[in-house]
Amino acid sequence: MGVKGSLQRGGILLSLVANVLMVLSTATNYWTRQQEGHSGLWQECNRGICSNIPCQTTLAVTAACMVLAVGVGVVGMVMGLRIRCNEGESLRGQTTSAFLFLGGLLLLTALIGYTVKNAWKNNVFFSWSYFSGWLALPFSILAGNLHSGKRVEETAQKTLTQRLPSCPSSKPRGPLRDSPTH
């Protein structure tokens, strides 16, 4: 199993955690809280009554990026599981890593857009749905990094092979061959 298998298992676990956090963040309405209630990407709740939020460009971009991040993250996780079960080649591992990094980039775009939209408002505090989105970000990026485990193992093997000499030859090499014998 070795390094490759351990890194791939770690990548799958981290991508699973990232996807759960992204779905939880996207689906819940606790991105911000005010004195009267709370709001998310889809609904705003005031005094126990929830209603749909009217279309706002920044909020629509945030919601679209979150949904795309979840979709890309799930595809990346499924690709990682498929590689793990079928022992896929490194090209698939690189594609999986790219999907997970893309999911992290979309997530970062969504969270920055939402932060810019709401950071200047008075009496508005970010809540747990928003923070679970931020928590998913490092998991997504780390998962993409760990899914490139085959390249890490190949690099380690190449380095080890270069450091260990193969069969010693009968002729001395380097400065010993050119030095005069007394």
N, C-alpha and C positions, 0 to 999 in steps of 0.2 A: 504494500500500500504506500508507504513512505510519505514524503513531503507533499507530493502532488495530491494524494487522496485526502490528507489532513486539511490542506488549504482549500480544496474543493468543498469538503464538508463544512468548513468554517464559512466559506462564501455562501453556500446554500442556506445555512442557519441565519447568517446576517441578512441575506436578502429576504428570508421569511419574516424576520423581525421588522425590517424596513417596510415591507408590504403591509403587514398588519398595522403598523403605526400610521402609514399613509392612508389606508382605507379608513381607519378610525378617525383620523384628522379630517379627511374629506367629507365623511358622512355625518359628522356631528356638528351641532350648532353652538359650540362654545369657543369660538375663536376670540371674541371680545366679550367683555361684560361691562355693563353700565349700572347705574343705580336702579333703573326700572327693569332691567332684564339682561338678555344676552343675545348675541347674533353669531352667525357663521357665514358660510359661503352661499347658502341657499335660503335660509330663513332668519327672520328677526323676531325675537320673543320679548314682548313687553307686558309685564304684570300677568304672566301666565298665558297670554294669547299670542300665538305664533302666526306670522303671515310671511308670504314670499317677499323677498327683497326685490324692488324694481331694478331693472337692468342698468348696471353701471359698468362702464368699459373696464376699469381696473379690476373690479370684482369678477367680471366675466373672464378676463384673461387669467386671473388667479385660479378660478374654478377650472378653466380649460387646462391649464398647466398641471393642476393637481390630478385631474382625471387622466391626462396623458401620462403623467409620472407613475400613477398606479398601474396603468395598462402596460407601459414599457417595463416597469419593475416586475410585474407578474410574468411577462414574456421572458425576461432575463432569468428569472428564477426557474421557470419551466425548462429553458434551454440548459441551465446549470444542472438540473436534475437529470435531464436526458444525457448530458455528457457524463455525469457521474455513473449512471446506470449502464451506459453503452461504451464507456471508455473512449470518448470521441477524440478527434485530433485537435491540435493546438489552434487551428483556424477557427473552429467552433468556440473554443475557449476565449479567443480574442473577441469574437462577435458577442459572446455573452457578457464579457467585461464592458464592451462598448455600450450594450443595452443598459447595463446597470449604471454606468457613468451618465448616460443620457437621461435616465430616470432621475438621478441625483441633480443633474443640471436643470431639468424641468421643475423639480421640487424647489430648488434654490430660486429660480425665477419667480415661481408662485409666491413663495414666502417673502421675498424682497418686495414684490409688488404690493402684497397685502400690508407689509410693514410701512412702506412709504405712504400708502393710502390712509392708514390709521394712526401713525405715530404722533402726529401733530394735534390730534383731537384731545380736548380736555375731558376729564372724568371717564375716559375709556381705558380699560385695562385688558391686556392680552390674557387669554385663559388657556386651559389645558389642551384644547384641540389644536390651537396654534402651536403650543410648545411640543406637542407630540409630532407635529410636522417637522419642526426643527430637529427633534431627536431622531427622526427617520433619516435625515440627511447624512450624518456620518456613517450610519449602518449601510446605506445604499452605496456610498463611495467605497467604503471598506470591502463590501461584498464584491464590487467590481474589481477591486485590487486583488482580492484573494482568489477570484476565479481564473486568474492568469497563472495558476499554480504550475502548470506544465512548463511554462517558460522559466519559472523560478527553479524548478527541478533540473531542467536541461542546462541552465546556466551553472548551477552548483556542480553538476556532473562534469561539465566542460572544464570548469576551474579545477576540480579535483584531478581530472585526467591530465591537465597541463602541469600540475605540480608534481605528480608522481611520474617518475621516468618509466618508460616502457622497459624493454630488455636492454641491459647494459651492453654496449658494443665492445669489441676487442680493442679498438683504437681509442686512446684517450682524446678527449675533446677540449677545445678552448685553449687557455694559456698553457696547460700542461704539455700539450703536443709541441709547442714552439719553444719551450724552455730547454736550455742546454743541460745535458746530463754530465755529471762529474764522476 
